[in-house]
Amino acid sequence: MEMLFSKFGDLVRIDMKKNYAFVQFTNTDDATKAKDATNGGKLDQNVITVECKCLMLFCRDIMLLVFL
């Protein structure tokens, strides 16, 4: 997961769960670029869905929610 998303910018954290992950970037522009580039792509033969979730009021911090 880190190899897939780190090329879009600096990561704050990645939290892996069973069939999804939370990916947090240091800025919203990088998160948006990563979402646009990876949504509908493949990871380990699985098509992934990537959504943006706001962490704070006014969406200053965005975390990507990646469904595997």
QUIJO-V89440 format. One record per backbone hydrogen bond with DSSP energy under -1.0 kcal/mol. CO is the residue of the C=O (numbers start at 1). NH is the residue of the N-H. E is the energy in kcal/mol with one decimal. If there is no record, write none. Layout:
CO_NH_E ; CO_NH_E
This chain:
1_5_-1.9 ; 2_6_-2.7 ; 5_8_-1.8 ; 6_9_-1.0 ; 10_26_-2.2 ; 13_24_-2.8 ; 15_22_-2.4 ; 19_68_-2.7 ; 20_17_-2.8 ; 21_66_-3.0 ; 22_15_-2.5 ; 23_64_-3.5 ; 24_12_-3.4 ; 24_13_-1.2 ; 27_31_-1.5 ; 28_32_-2.5 ; 29_33_-2.3 ; 30_34_-2.4 ; 31_35_-2.4 ; 32_36_-2.5 ; 33_37_-2.1 ; 34_38_-2.0 ; 35_39_-2.3 ; 38_41_-2.7 ; 41_48_-2.9 ; 43_46_-1.6 ; 46_43_-2.6 ; 48_40_-2.6 ; 49_67_-3.0 ; 51_65_-3.0 ; 53_63_-2.9 ; 56_59_-1.9 ; 61_55_-2.9 ; 63_53_-2.3 ; 64_23_-2.8 ; 65_51_-2.2 ; 66_21_-2.1 ; 67_49_-1.8
